[in-house]
Amino acid sequence: MKSFLLFFSGILAGFYLSWPGILFTKNWKCFNDIIVKSSEDKISIKAMLEISPSYLIKNKNQKMSSKLRIVADACFR
């Protein structure tokens, strides 16, 4: 149990260090809005500015984790 608690707190600390805005509800609303709009093919300018050119060039085989990282960077940083 102690090791699970240590592991879980390490994951939370890593998320907070990577994305300090992850604790604010305003940023989660931004995250949800981008997810909803991307399903409707209406991506916001803020999310498009976070996308690196290499991502656009290599757009064929993108994993879900890389897409999630880009959306999280747009809202939580």
C-alpha positions as a printed NumPy array, in Angstrom:
array([[  0.   ,   0.   ,   0.   ],
       [  2.854,   2.337,   0.83 ],
       [  4.526,   1.78 ,  -2.524],
       [  1.246,   2.388,  -4.371],
       [  0.787,   5.684,  -2.532],
       [  4.358,   6.72 ,  -3.358],
       [  3.887,   5.736,  -7.013],
       [  0.577,   7.617,  -7.289],
       [  1.985,  10.763,  -5.661],
       [  4.953,  10.614,  -8.066],
       [  2.612,  10.502, -11.054],
       [  0.615,  13.46 ,  -9.714],
       [  3.799,  15.456,  -9.064],
       [  5.016,  14.687, -12.584],
       [  1.765,  15.887, -14.118],
       [  1.883,  19.064, -12.031],
       [  5.497,  19.8  , -13.001],
       [  4.724,  19.22 , -16.681],
       [  1.421,  21.073, -16.722],
       [  1.104,  23.484, -13.78 ],
       [ -2.378,  24.58 , -14.84 ],
       [ -3.822,  21.093, -14.477],
       [ -5.429,  22.01 , -11.145],
       [ -7.611,  24.855, -12.444],
       [-11.141,  24.215, -13.7  ],
       [-10.837,  26.935, -16.363],
       [ -8.069,  24.923, -18.023],
       [-10.114,  21.719, -17.9  ],
       [-12.95 ,  23.573, -19.661],
       [-10.456,  24.561, -22.385],
       [ -9.326,  20.918, -22.627],
       [-12.903,  19.652, -22.968],
       [-13.77 ,  22.348, -25.527],
       [-10.832,  21.378, -27.733],
       [-11.778,  17.687, -27.544],
       [-15.4  ,  18.436, -28.485],
       [-14.474,  20.829, -31.293],
       [-11.889,  18.43 , -32.721],
       [-14.555,  15.753, -33.012],
       [-16.574,  18.26 , -35.043],
       [-13.458,  19.212, -37.091],
       [-13.413,  22.757, -35.654],
       [-10.012,  23.102, -33.971],
       [ -9.225,  26.326, -32.105],
       [ -6.386,  28.66 , -33.027],
       [ -4.797,  28.129, -29.612],
       [ -4.502,  24.393, -30.222],
       [ -3.189,  24.891, -33.742],
       [ -0.412,  27.182, -32.504],
       [  0.777,  24.457, -30.117],
       [  1.29 ,  21.95 , -32.931],
       [  4.873,  21.61 , -34.059],
       [  5.7  ,  21.517, -37.776],
       [  7.169,  18.019, -37.451],
       [  3.785,  16.813, -36.197],
       [  2.101,  18.185, -39.307],
       [  4.686,  16.596, -41.605],
       [  4.527,  13.17 , -39.923],
       [  0.745,  13.172, -39.524],
       [  0.219,   9.613, -40.809],
       [  0.666,   7.406, -37.742],
       [  0.046,   9.56 , -34.688],
       [ -0.793,   7.811, -31.447],
       [ -3.493,   8.944, -29.071],
       [ -0.873,   9.878, -26.463],
       [  0.811,  12.393, -28.76 ],
       [ -2.532,  13.988, -29.617],
       [ -3.401,  14.185, -25.924],
       [ -0.028,  15.783, -25.171],
       [ -0.602,  18.545, -27.716],
       [ -4.062,  19.36 , -26.405],
       [ -2.832,  19.306, -22.791],
       [  0.072,  21.593, -23.683],
       [ -2.359,  24.044, -25.241],
       [ -4.557,  24.257, -22.154],
       [ -2.497,  23.419, -19.08 ],
       [  0.686,  25.435, -19.656]])
